[in-house]
Amino acid sequence: MTKADIVDTIFEKVGLSKKEAQDIVEILFNVMKQTFVEGESIKISGFGTFNVRKKLARRGRNPKTGQDLEITPRRVITFRVSNQLKTEIEKLDA
């Protein structure tokens, strides 16, 4: 699903204009981006939690050349699904 698909779904289900739906989606993603930049987590009840995690510097290896290298420290976003959503997904497999 793309951002455009999300806009279309909001347009169809809520009845807002496409421009209003697009503005809402843009605002939502901008708020999420800013929250991540500040290093904070986002918890969406019934969906899951997005966390910003710091990864330390570590040794790595280029798989093509076998050359050792240093992987720099960085921040990554992780997602942990809620139990409620996990249960719904597992029902589909049954």
C-alpha positions in Angstrom: 0.0 0.0 0.0 1.3 3.4 -0.9 0.7 6.9 0.5 -1.6 7.5 -2.5 -3.6 4.4 -1.6 -4.0 5.7 1.9 -5.3 9.0 0.6 -7.7 7.2 -1.7 -9.0 5.1 1.2 -9.6 8.1 3.4 -11.3 9.9 0.5 -13.7 6.9 -0.1 -14.4 6.0 3.5 -14.5 9.4 5.3 -15.9 11.5 2.5 -13.3 14.3 2.6 -12.0 15.8 -0.7 -8.8 14.2 -2.1 -6.9 17.4 -1.2 -8.1 17.3 2.4 -7.3 13.6 2.7 -3.8 14.2 1.2 -3.2 17.1 3.7 -4.2 14.9 6.6 -1.8 12.1 5.5 1.0 14.5 5.0 0.5 16.1 8.4 0.4 12.7 10.0 3.6 11.5 8.4 5.4 14.9 9.2 4.4 14.6 12.8 5.7 11.0 12.9 9.0 12.0 11.2 9.5 14.9 13.7 8.8 12.6 16.6 11.4 10.1 15.4 14.0 12.8 14.8 13.5 13.9 18.4 14.2 10.2 19.4 10.7 9.6 20.8 8.5 6.5 20.4 5.0 6.4 18.9 2.5 4.0 20.4 -0.7 3.4 18.5 -3.2 1.5 20.6 -4.4 -1.7 18.9 -1.7 -1.4 16.2 1.8 -1.3 17.7 4.8 0.7 18.8 7.5 2.4 16.8 10.7 2.9 18.7 13.9 4.8 17.8 16.9 2.6 18.8 20.5 3.5 18.8 22.9 1.0 17.3 26.5 1.1 18.4 29.5 1.0 16.1 30.5 -2.5 15.2 32.8 -4.5 13.0 31.5 -5.6 9.6 32.7 -7.3 6.5 32.1 -6.5 2.8 30.6 -9.8 1.5 32.0 -9.2 -2.0 35.6 -8.5 -1.1 35.8 -10.0 2.4 37.4 -6.7 3.6 36.8 -5.8 7.3 35.2 -2.4 7.9 33.8 -0.3 10.7 30.0 0.2 10.6 29.2 3.6 12.1 26.8 4.1 14.9 23.3 5.1 13.9 19.7 5.3 14.9 17.1 2.9 13.5 13.3 2.7 13.8 11.9 -0.6 15.0 8.2 -1.7 15.1 6.6 -4.0 17.6 3.1 -5.2 16.7 0.4 -5.1 19.4 -1.1 -8.3 20.7 -4.5 -7.3 19.3 -3.2 -6.8 15.8 -1.1 -10.0 16.0 -4.2 -12.0 17.0 -6.1 -10.6 14.0 -3.3 -11.5 11.6 -3.0 -15.0 13.0 -6.8 -15.5 12.5 -6.2 -15.0 8.7 -3.7 -17.9 8.7 -6.2 -20.3 10.3 
